[in-house]
Amino acid sequence: MTLFAGQSREQLRGTYRDAWRKRRAGLPLQPLEAQIADVIAAHPEYHDLIADEASVHQDFDAPDGRSNPFLHLGLHLALREQIATDRPAGIGVIHRQLAARAGGLHAAEHRMIEVLADLLSEAQRSGLPPQEPVYLDRLRRL
């Protein structure tokens, strides 16, 4: 079971908001809160939205052109966990190589989370688990 399992959308978003509030107030953070706050800090375009209580209940629908900032931040966290644990094996090397070509670690992450999001969407539609070899192959092509 994952740390966030069983949380509602609002509770999960509240976790992001709390981590960001603590970071801005200079309060101590738990390790996961620090990771969340680091990802938010790297996205100034989301700062006001994350700080707004209403964002916890807001819908973000791709058809209306608004991307879901919480999903985007969550994909960063998932990718960073993959890189830190090198799971799937080789993703850390891919990240470092791409960062050298893409203009930095964060730029590389953005390119990589597009692949991750596509793979997860395909898996959801097919009802099959994501395939690590396919994921790594797509990342290597970036």
LUMSE-887714 format. One line per 4 residues: their letters; for each residue x, y, z of N, C-alpha, C, O. Coordinates in pm, 1 decimal, padded with zeros to 6 digits, always signed. Layout:
BEGIN
a	X:Y:Z:X:Y:Z:X:Y:Z:X:Y:Z; ...;
This chain:
BEGIN
mtlf	+00084.5:-00118.1:+00000.0:+00000.0:+00000.0:+00000.0:+00088.5:+00123.7:+00000.0:+00188.4:+00129.2:+00071.7; +00052.2:+00222.0:-00079.8:+00131.3:+00344.0:-00088.6:+00090.0:+00442.6:+00019.7:-00015.3:+00429.1:+00082.0; +00174.5:+00540.6:+00040.0:+00149.7:+00642.1:+00142.1:+00019.8:+00716.4:+00116.8:-00051.4:+00750.9:+00211.1; -00011.9:+00741.3:-00009.9:-00128.8:+00820.0:-00043.5:-00253.6:+00734.7:-00065.4:-00361.1:+00789.3:-00090.2;
agqs	-00241.8:+00603.7:-00057.0:-00357.0:+00516.1:-00081.5:-00468.1:+00548.9:+00018.1:-00443.9:+00572.2:+00136.5; -00587.8:+00549.7:-00033.0:-00703.1:+00573.3:+00053.1:-00735.5:+00720.6:+00073.2:-00837.7:+00753.5:+00133.4; -00650.3:+00809.4:+00023.7:-00679.2:+00952.0:+00036.6:-00772.7:+00994.7:-00075.4:-00761.5:+00948.5:-00188.9; -00863.4:+01081.9:-00042.0:-00948.4:+01141.2:-00144.5:-00865.6:+01242.6:-00223.5:-00755.1:+01279.1:-00183.5;
reql	-00920.4:+01286.6:-00334.5:-00854.5:+01389.2:-00414.9:-00827.4:+01512.3:-00329.4:-00719.0:+01570.3:-00335.7; -00924.8:+01551.5:-00250.6:-00910.1:+01670.6:-00167.5:-00802.7:+01651.3:-00060.1:-00726.0:+01743.4:-00032.1; -00796.9:+01533.2:-00000.6:-00695.3:+01506.9:+00101.2:-00555.1:+01508.2:+00041.1:-00462.0:+01563.4:+00099.6; -00541.3:+01447.4:-00074.9:-00411.2:+01445.7:-00141.3:-00367.1:+01586.6:-00177.5:-00252.3:+01624.3:-00153.9;
rgty	-00456.9:+01663.3:-00234.0:-00423.7:+01801.3:-00267.6:-00394.0:+01882.9:-00142.2:-00308.4:+01971.4:-00144.2; -00464.3:+01853.4:-00033.9:-00437.1:+01920.2:+00092.8:-00295.7:+01891.4:+00141.7:-00232.2:+01977.9:+00202.1; -00246.2:+01770.9:+00116.2:-00109.4:+01735.5:+00152.4:-00010.9:+01824.5:+00077.5:+00087.6:+01870.7:+00135.1; -00037.1:+01848.5:-00050.7:+00048.0:+01937.6:-00130.0:+00041.8:+02079.1:-00073.1:+00144.9:+02143.8:-00054.5;
rdaw	-00078.0:+02125.8:-00046.0:-00095.4:+02261.6:+00006.1:-00026.3:+02278.3:+00141.0:+00038.9:+02379.9:+00165.1; -00040.0:+02179.6:+00228.5:+00022.6:+02187.5:+00360.7:+00175.1:+02191.6:+00349.7:+00241.1:+02269.0:+00419.1; +00229.5:+02108.7:+00262.8:+00375.3:+02108.3:+00245.0:+00423.5:+02244.7:+00194.8:+00525.3:+02296.5:+00240.6; +00349.3:+02301.4:+00100.5:+00388.0:+02430.8:+00045.7:+00372.3:+02541.6:+00150.0:+00457.4:+02630.0:+00159.4;
rkrr	+00265.6:+02537.7:+00227.5:+00244.1:+02636.7:+00334.2:+00358.8:+02630.4:+00435.0:+00412.5:+02733.6:+00475.2; +00396.0:+02508.9:+00475.5:+00505.6:+02493.1:+00570.9:+00636.8:+02546.5:+00513.9:+00712.1:+02614.6:+00583.5; +00663.6:+02515.5:+00387.2:+00788.2:+02563.5:+00324.2:+00791.1:+02715.7:+00325.7:+00892.7:+02775.6:+00361.0; +00680.4:+02778.6:+00287.6:+00675.4:+02924.2:+00282.3:+00687.3:+02986.5:+00420.6:+00740.1:+03096.8:+00435.0;
aglp	+00638.5:+02916.5:+00522.2:+00644.0:+02968.9:+00659.3:+00776.2:+02933.9:+00728.8:+00799.5:+02976.5:+00841.9; +00861.7:+02857.5:+00662.5:+00989.2:+02819.6:+00722.4:+00974.9:+02716.4:+00832.7:+01061.3:+02705.3:+00919.6; +00866.2:+02640.9:+00829.3:+00842.2:+02538.4:+00930.7:+00913.6:+02408.2:+00893.3:+00942.5:+02384.6:+00776.0; +00942.0:+02324.0:+00992.9:+01005.8:+02195.8:+00962.9:+00915.0:+02108.5:+00874.9:+00792.5:+02110.3:+00887.6;
lqpl	+00978.2:+02033.5:+00786.8:+00905.6:+01946.1:+00695.2:+00949.7:+01801.7:+00714.7:+01066.9:+01773.7:+00739.6; +00854.8:+01712.2:+00703.1:+00887.0:+01570.7:+00697.1:+00954.2:+01545.8:+00561.5:+00938.5:+01627.0:+00470.3; +01029.0:+01435.2:+00546.0:+01098.7:+01411.3:+00418.8:+01007.0:+01415.7:+00295.7:+01043.7:+01476.0:+00195.0; +00890.9:+01354.4:+00301.4:+00801.3:+01357.3:+00186.2:+00748.3:+01498.6:+00162.4:+00734.5:+01540.6:+00047.5;
eaqi	+00718.8:+01571.6:+00268.2:+00673.9:+01710.2:+00252.9:+00782.7:+01794.0:+00185.4:+00752.7:+01880.1:+00102.7; +00908.2:+01768.8:+00220.6:+01018.7:+01842.8:+00158.7:+01026.7:+01811.3:+00009.3:+01052.1:+01900.7:-00071.5; +01005.5:+01687.0:-00027.2:+01006.5:+01649.9:-00169.4:+00893.1:+01720.4:-00243.3:+00913.3:+01774.5:-00352.1; +00775.7:+01719.7:-00184.8:+00659.9:+01786.6:-00246.3:+00688.5:+01935.9:-00261.1:+00665.7:+01993.8:-00367.3;
advi	+00738.3:+01997.6:-00154.5:+00766.6:+02142.0:-00158.1:+00874.6:+02174.8:-00260.5:+00868.2:+02279.3:-00325.2; +00973.5:+02087.6:-00276.1:+01078.2:+02110.4:-00376.0:+01020.0:+02111.6:-00517.4:+01056.8:+02195.5:-00599.5; +00929.6:+02018.4:-00545.0:+00868.1:+02013.2:-00678.0:+00781.6:+02137.2:-00700.5:+00783.9:+02195.5:-00808.9; +00706.4:+02177.5:-00599.8:+00624.1:+02298.1:-00613.7:+00713.2:+02420.2:-00634.0:+00683.4:+02505.6:-00717.6;
aahp	+00821.4:+02429.0:-00558.8:+00912.4:+02544.0:-00570.4:+00966.6:+02558.3:-00712.5:+00992.8:+02669.5:-00758.3; +00983.1:+02447.1:-00781.5:+01035.6:+02449.2:-00918.1:+00930.2:+02491.0:-01020.5:+00959.4:+02501.2:-01139.6; +00807.5:+02515.2:-00973.4:+00696.8:+02552.3:-01062.4:+00629.0:+02680.0:-01013.0:+00518.9:+02673.7:-00958.2; +00692.7:+02795.0:-01031.3:+00633.4:+02920.7:-00982.4:+00497.3:+02950.4:-01044.1:+00417.4:+03023.2:-00985.2;
eyhd	+00470.5:+02895.8:-01160.2:+00340.1:+02918.4:-01223.4:+00225.9:+02856.3:-01143.2:+00109.6:+02889.7:-01166.2; +00256.8:+02767.0:-01050.1:+00154.5:+02701.8:-00968.5:+00146.4:+02757.0:-00825.9:+00055.2:+02719.8:-00752.0; +00237.4:+02843.2:-00785.7:+00243.3:+02887.2:-00646.7:+00112.1:+02946.2:-00596.6:+00063.2:+02905.8:-00491.1; +00054.6:+03040.2:-00669.4:-00070.5:+03102.1:-00624.8:-00183.3:+03000.2:-00620.3:-00264.1:+03000.6:-00527.4;
liad	-00188.9:+02914.2:-00718.9:-00294.8:+02814.0:-00724.2:-00285.0:+02717.7:-00605.7:-00385.7:+02688.0:-00541.4; -00165.4:+02669.5:-00577.1:-00145.9:+02575.1:-00466.1:-00181.9:+02641.8:-00333.1:-00236.3:+02576.7:-00244.0; -00152.4:+02768.6:-00319.8:-00181.8:+02840.7:-00196.0:-00330.9:+02867.4:-00177.9:-00375.5:+02895.5:-00066.7; -00407.4:+02859.1:-00284.9:-00550.5:+02889.5:-00282.0:-00630.9:+02766.9:-00235.5:-00625.1:+02660.5:-00297.1;
easv	-00704.2:+02783.8:-00128.4:-00787.4:+02675.3:-00072.1:-00881.9:+02616.5:-00176.6:-00908.5:+02496.3:-00175.5; -00932.2:+02700.0:-00266.2:-01028.5:+02653.7:-00366.8:-00968.1:+02549.7:-00461.5:-01041.7:+02470.6:-00520.6; -00835.8:+02548.4:-00476.8:-00772.5:+02454.8:-00569.5:-00793.8:+02310.1:-00528.7:-00787.7:+02219.7:-00612.0; -00818.6:+02289.0:-00401.1:-00841.0:+02152.5:-00351.3:-00964.8:+02090.8:-00416.2:-00971.5:+01969.3:-00434.5;
hqdf	-01061.0:+02172.9:-00450.5:-01188.1:+02124.5:-00506.4:-01202.0:+02149.6:-00656.5:-01301.5:+02109.8:-00717.1; -01104.9:+02214.0:-00715.5:-01113.4:+02255.4:-00855.0:-01095.9:+02137.4:-00950.1:-01015.2:+02047.8:-00925.7; -01172.6:+02138.8:-01058.4:-01154.8:+02040.0:-01164.6:-01062.1:+02098.9:-01269.6:-01069.4:+02217.7:-01301.1; -00976.4:+02015.9:-01322.4:-00884.8:+02055.7:-01428.8:-00908.6:+01959.0:-01543.2:-00865.9:+01843.6:-01538.5;
dapd	-00976.9:+02006.8:-01645.5:-01012.1:+01922.0:-01758.2:-00928.3:+01958.9:-01878.7:-00925.3:+02074.7:-01920.4; -00860.4:+01860.7:-01934.5:-00776.6:+01884.7:-02052.7:-00854.4:+01944.7:-02169.2:-00800.2:+02030.6:-02238.8; -00980.5:+01903.4:-02194.3:-01051.4:+01962.0:-02308.7:-01065.8:+02114.0:-02302.1:-01074.1:+02179.6:-02405.9; -01068.7:+02170.8:-02180.8:-01081.9:+02317.2:-02172.7:-00945.3:+02386.2:-02171.4:-00936.5:+02507.2:-02150.6;
grsn	-00840.2:+02309.2:-02193.5:-00706.9:+02366.3:-02206.0:-00629.6:+02381.2:-02077.5:-00513.2:+02421.1:-02080.5; -00690.5:+02350.6:-01964.7:-00620.3:+02362.9:-01836.7:-00561.6:+02228.0:-01798.4:-00633.9:+02129.2:-01785.7; -00432.1:+02224.5:-01780.2:-00371.5:+02100.2:-01733.8:-00386.7:+02093.9:-01581.9:-00404.4:+02196.1:-01515.6; -00379.5:+01975.5:-01529.7:-00395.1:+01953.5:-01386.4:-00259.2:+01970.7:-01318.7:-00171.7:+01885.5:-01334.1;
pflh	-00240.4:+02079.0:-01244.4:-00109.9:+02101.0:-01181.6:-00077.0:+01994.2:-01077.6:+00039.9:+01960.5:-01059.0; -00177.6:+01941.0:-01010.1:-00151.4:+01837.7:-00910.3:-00103.3:+01709.1:-00976.4:-00016.0:+01640.6:-00923.2; -00159.3:+01676.7:-01090.8:-00112.3:+01561.2:-01166.6:+00030.7:+01584.7:-01214.0:+00115.8:+01496.5:-01203.0; +00056.0:+01702.1:-01265.9:+00190.0:+01735.1:-01313.7:+00292.5:+01720.2:-01201.3:+00397.6:+01659.0:-01220.3;
lglh	+00262.0:+01775.7:-01085.5:+00353.4:+01767.8:-00971.5:+00370.1:+01623.4:-00925.5:+00480.1:+01581.1:-00890.1; +00259.9:+01548.1:-00926.2:+00265.8:+01407.1:-00886.7:+00352.2:+01324.3:-00980.5:+00422.4:+01233.0:-00936.8; +00347.1:+01356.0:-01109.3:+00432.1:+01285.2:-01205.6:+00579.7:+01316.8:-01179.6:+00665.1:+01229.0:-01192.1; +00609.5:+01441.5:-01143.8:+00746.9:+01475.4:-01105.9:+00791.1:+01391.1:-00986.2:+00901.2:+01336.1:-00985.9;
lalr	+00705.8:+01381.3:-00885.6:+00741.4:+01303.8:-00766.7:+00763.2:+01157.0:-00800.9:+00858.1:+01095.0:-00753.0; +00675.2:+01101.4:-00884.0:+00688.9:+00961.3:-00923.7:+00819.4:+00939.8:-01000.1:+00891.5:+00843.3:-00975.0; +00848.8:+01029.4:-01092.4:+00971.3:+01016.6:-01170.9:+01094.4:+01030.6:-01081.4:+01190.6:+00955.2:-01096.1; +01091.8:+01124.9:-00990.3:+01206.1:+01142.6:-00900.5:+01228.5:+01017.6:-00814.4:+01342.6:+00982.1:-00784.9;
eqia	+01121.7:+00952.4:-00775.1:+01135.0:+00827.9:-00699.5:+01197.0:+00719.4:-00787.3:+01282.8:+00643.8:-00741.8; +01153.6:+00711.9:-00912.4:+01211.0:+00614.0:-01004.8:+01360.5:+00639.5:-01023.0:+01440.6:+00546.0:-01022.7; +01397.0:+00765.1:-01038.7:+01537.5:+00800.4:-01060.0:+01619.4:+00768.3:-00935.0:+01728.6:+00712.2:-00944.6; +01566.8:+00803.7:-00818.5:+01639.5:+00781.0:-00692.7:+01663.2:+00632.8:-00665.7:+01765.4:+00595.4:-00608.1;
tdrp	+01569.7:+00549.5:-00706.9:+01581.9:+00404.8:-00682.0:+01632.6:+00329.5:-00804.7:+01653.7:+00208.3:-00799.7; +01651.9:+00402.1:-00914.8:+01690.2:+00344.2:-01044.1:+01599.9:+00227.0:-01080.3:+01644.6:+00119.1:-01118.9; +01471.6:+00253.8:-01066.1:+01371.6:+00153.1:-01101.1:+01270.7:+00215.5:-01194.9:+01200.9:+00306.7:-01150.7; +01256.7:+00177.0:-01315.3:+01322.8:+00061.3:-01375.5:+01473.1:+00086.2:-01396.3:+01517.9:+00199.0:-01416.6;
agig	+01547.0:-00022.2:-01390.4:+01693.1:-00015.6:-01399.5:+01734.6:+00059.5:-01525.6:+01690.7:+00028.0:-01636.2; +01819.7:+00159.1:-01506.4:+01870.5:+00237.9:-01617.2:+01808.5:+00375.7:-01628.5:+01858.9:+00459.4:-01703.4; +01700.6:+00401.7:-01556.3:+01632.7:+00531.1:-01569.6:+01718.4:+00646.3:-01517.2:+01708.7:+00758.5:-01566.8; +01801.6:+00618.8:-01417.7:+01889.6:+00723.3:-01365.4:+01990.1:+00770.2:-01469.6:+02014.4:+00890.1:-01483.7;
vihr	+02047.8:+00676.5:-01542.0:+02143.4:+00709.5:-01647.9:+02072.7:+00787.4:-01758.8:+02125.0:+00887.1:-01808.6; +01955.0:+00741.7:-01796.7:+01877.8:+00811.5:-01900.1:+01852.1:+00955.0:-01857.3:+01866.1:+01047.3:-01937.6; +01814.7:+00974.6:-01731.8:+01786.2:+01109.1:-01681.0:+01910.1:+01197.9:-01688.6:+01902.2:+01311.5:-01735.4; +02022.9:+01147.5:-01643.4:+02146.2:+01227.2:-01646.1:+02187.0:+01262.5:-01789.4:+02226.4:+01375.8:-01816.9;
qlaa	+02177.6:+01166.1:-01879.4:+02213.8:+01191.3:-02018.8:+02119.9:+01293.5:-02082.3:+02163.8:+01384.2:-02153.0; +01992.3:+01277.9:-02056.6:+01895.2:+01371.6:-02112.6:+01913.0:+01510.6:-02053.5:+01899.2:+01610.2:-02124.4; +01943.4:+01518.4:-01924.4:+01965.2:+01647.8:-01859.6:+02080.5:+01722.2:-01925.6:+02074.6:+01844.1:-01942.1; +02184.6:+01650.0:-01963.1:+02299.5:+01712.3:-02028.9:+02260.3:+01769.9:-02165.2:+02313.9:+01872.4:-02207.6;
ragg	+02167.1:+01704.1:-02233.1:+02123.4:+01750.3:-02365.6:+02007.9:+01849.3:-02358.6:+01995.1:+01935.8:-02445.3; +01923.7:+01837.5:-02256.0:+01798.6:+01914.4:-02250.0:+01811.0:+02046.4:-02174.8:+01715.5:+02123.9:-02170.3; +01926.8:+02073.0:-02116.0:+01943.8:+02200.2:-02047.1:+01917.8:+02195.1:-01897.7:+01886.3:+02297.6:-01837.2; +01930.0:+02079.0:-01837.9:+01917.7:+02068.8:-01693.4:+01827.4:+01956.2:-01648.6:+01754.9:+01896.3:-01728.1;
lhaa	+01833.6:+01928.5:-01518.8:+01757.8:+01817.3:-01461.0:+01607.2:+01837.7:-01473.0:+01533.8:+01744.9:-01507.1; +01561.5:+01959.9:-01444.7:+01417.5:+01985.3:-01447.3:+01362.4:+01977.0:-01589.6:+01253.2:+01924.4:-01611.3; +01436.9:+02028.4:-01685.0:+01394.5:+02018.8:-01825.3:+01385.8:+01872.9:-01868.6:+01293.5:+01833.6:-01940.0; +01482.5:+01793.4:-01824.6:+01479.5:+01650.5:-01856.4:+01357.7:+01584.4:-01793.6:+01291.8:+01501.7:-01856.6;
ehrm	+01328.2:+01621.0:-01670.0:+01209.8:+01564.6:-01603.5:+01083.6:+01594.7:-01683.2:+00998.8:+01507.2:-01700.6; +01070.8:+01716.2:-01731.3:+00950.0:+01750.9:-01807.0:+00934.9:+01663.6:-01930.5:+00824.6:+01619.2:-01962.4; +01042.3:+01639.4:-01998.3:+01034.1:+01553.2:-02116.8:+01000.0:+01410.6:-02076.5:+00922.4:+01343.0:-02144.1; +01057.9:+01365.5:-01966.7:+01035.5:+01227.3:-01921.7:+00894.8:+01206.5:-01868.3:+00837.0:+01099.6:-01887.9;
ievl	+00837.8:+01307.4:-01800.5:+00702.9:+01286.4:-01746.2:+00598.3:+01284.0:-01855.9:+00490.5:+01227.7:-01836.9; +00628.1:+01344.0:-01970.6:+00536.0:+01330.3:-02083.9:+00526.7:+01183.8:-02126.5:+00418.1:+01133.2:-02155.0; +00640.9:+01116.9:-02130.4:+00643.0:+00974.9:-02165.7:+00571.1:+00893.6:-02057.9:+00491.9:+00804.8:-02089.4; +00598.5:+00923.9:-01932.3:+00534.0:+00851.9:-01822.8:+00382.8:+00869.9:-01827.1:+00308.5:+00773.2:-01810.6;
adll	+00337.1:+00991.7:-01848.9:+00192.9:+01017.6:-01855.2:+00128.2:+00942.1:-01970.2:+00020.2:+00885.1:-01954.4; +00193.6:+00941.4:-02085.8:+00139.5:+00867.1:-02200.8:+00131.0:+00718.2:-02170.6:+00030.5:+00653.6:-02200.6; +00236.9:+00663.8:-02111.1:+00239.4:+00520.9:-02080.0:+00129.9:+00484.3:-01979.9:+00063.2:+00382.0:-01995.3; +00111.5:+00566.9:-01878.4:+00007.7:+00540.5:-01778.6:-00131.4:+00551.3:-01840.2:-00220.5:+00472.9:-01807.3;
seaq	-00149.9:+00647.5:-01928.6:-00278.2:+00662.5:-01996.4:-00307.8:+00541.3:-02084.2:-00420.2:+00491.2:-02085.6; -00207.7:+00494.8:-02156.6:-00225.3:+00375.1:-02239.8:-00258.7:+00253.4:-02153.8:-00345.2:+00173.5:-02189.7; -00191.0:+00239.4:-02042.0:-00216.4:+00125.5:-01952.8:-00358.3:+00132.0:-01897.1:-00426.0:+00029.8:-01886.4; -00402.2:+00250.5:-01862.1:-00537.9:+00266.1:-01810.0:-00641.5:+00227.8:-01915.2:-00739.2:+00159.4:-01884.8;
rsgl	-00619.8:+00272.0:-02038.3:-00714.0:+00239.6:-02146.1:-00715.0:+00089.9:-02177.7:-00820.7:+00032.8:-02204.3; -00598.8:+00027.2:-02174.8:-00590.2:-00114.2:-02212.5:-00625.4:-00207.7:-02097.6:-00660.5:-00323.5:-02120.1; -00616.0:-00158.0:-01974.9:-00639.5:-00243.7:-01858.9:-00519.9:-00331.2:-01825.4:-00529.5:-00420.4:-01741.1; -00407.1:-00306.2:-01890.9:-00284.7:-00383.6:-01867.1:-00183.6:-00297.0:-01793.5:-00186.4:-00174.6:-01805.9;
ppqe	-00095.0:-00358.7:-01717.4:+00005.2:-00277.9:-01646.7:+00103.9:-00215.4:-01744.9:+00126.6:-00269.1:-01853.4; +00162.8:-00101.4:-01706.6:+00265.2:-00040.7:-01792.1:+00382.4:-00138.1:-01809.3:+00417.5:-00211.9:-01717.2; +00440.2:-00136.7:-01925.3:+00551.6:-00226.4:-01956.6:+00683.7:-00150.5:-01944.8:+00709.0:-00057.1:-02020.9; +00767.9:-00190.8:-01849.1:+00894.5:-00121.8:-01826.1:+00983.1:-00116.3:-01950.3:+01040.9:-00011.1:-01977.6;
pvyl	+00996.6:-00225.7:-02027.7:+01082.9:-00216.5:-02147.1:+01033.3:-00111.3:-02247.2:+01113.9:-00041.5:-02308.6; +00904.1:-00100.2:-02263.3:+00846.8:+00000.5:-02353.4:+00878.4:+00140.0:-02299.9:+00918.7:+00228.8:-02375.1; +00859.7:+00158.2:-02170.0:+00887.3:+00286.6:-02104.9:+01032.8:+00327.4:-02126.9:+01060.6:+00439.0:-02170.8; +01125.6:+00236.4:-02096.0:+01267.3:+00268.2:-02110.7:+01303.6:+00295.9:-02255.8:+01383.1:+00385.8:-02283.2;
drlr	+01247.3:+00220.9:-02348.3:+01275.5:+00242.9:-02489.7:+01231.3:+00382.9:-02532.1:+01304.3:+00453.7:-02601.5; +01111.3:+00421.8:-02489.8:+01061.5:+00556.3:-02524.6:+01147.6:+00665.4:-02462.2:+01173.0:+00768.5:-02524.6; +01192.6:+00642.4:-02338.4:+01278.4:+00742.0:-02272.8:+01411.3:+00753.6:-02344.9:+01463.6:+00864.0:-02360.1; +01466.3:+00643.8:-02388.9:+01595.6:+00646.8:-02459.5:+01587.1:+00723.2:-02590.5:+01687.3:+00776.8:-02637.6;
rl	+01469.4:+00728.6:-02649.4:+01449.8:+00798.2:-02777.9:+01439.5:+00949.5:-02762.9:+01444.2:+01021.9:-02862.3; +01425.6:+00997.4:-02640.9:+01410.6:+01143.0:-02620.1:+01537.3:+01217.9:-02661.2:+01542.8:+01340.4:-02650.7;
